[in-house]
Amino acid sequence: MRPFILFFFVAAAAAAQERDFALKQLSPKPVRFVVNTHWHGDHTGGNAEFADTAAILAHVNVRKRLISGGKTPFVEFPPVTGKALPVVTFDQGISLWWNGEEIRAIHPGRGHTDGDTVLWFTKSNVVHMGDDYFAGMFPFVDLSSGGSVRSLIQSLDLILGQIPADARVIPGHGPVTGVDELRKYRAMLDGAVAAVRKGLAAGKTVEQMQKEKVLAPWEDWAKGFIKPDVFIAVIAEDLAKK
Ligand SMILES: [Zn+2]
């Protein structure tokens, strides 16, 4: 087992304890619904623990990718079987009428992967963005799972066009923010894509753009695990695709 994966499992076990503690504060009753925001193991690894009481819901591509398993540039996720798989799948979205409110599960299109779901708790005024939102940092966009930086911008526009300006926004990684921060994140992505597109149009290689630090105007966003050099390469690879 490679060290990163081992660390991942140790972190997951600690996170599971934290999660169970947080759930108990909310209600002693069992969880009835689990929505997977996408297929990555750090967002689906707890499915089996809930499957006896909860229906697991996800975009149709989440179920497909869980069954096949797969590799991202950072970690390999083995195939998932049995009760850990979603039992309800959807394409565009689905609404849960639960706890006195409509909870909208929206697939805004490709973004972090090709199976992302945003959850909008309409009465609580809370939006869970899954990994379409890395708050305050360059995102990991998983091109090998059908993700796209350009499509992510469009997906964010679709969500920003629907949610109230005073909603609380939960990212897949990073702190809870407001809608303003989500708009700034969208603007950063747009600027970064434009910068790399400009470099490519001028005939520059990825290495040249890395050396010239074309993402320097957004250096504040480099505090996550995706560093500017990696993000330049990901954007260039995305732009090279049709
Ligand atoms: Zn992810």
Residues whose N, C-alpha, C, O or C-beta is under 5 A from the ligand:
A	BS01	ZN	H40 D131
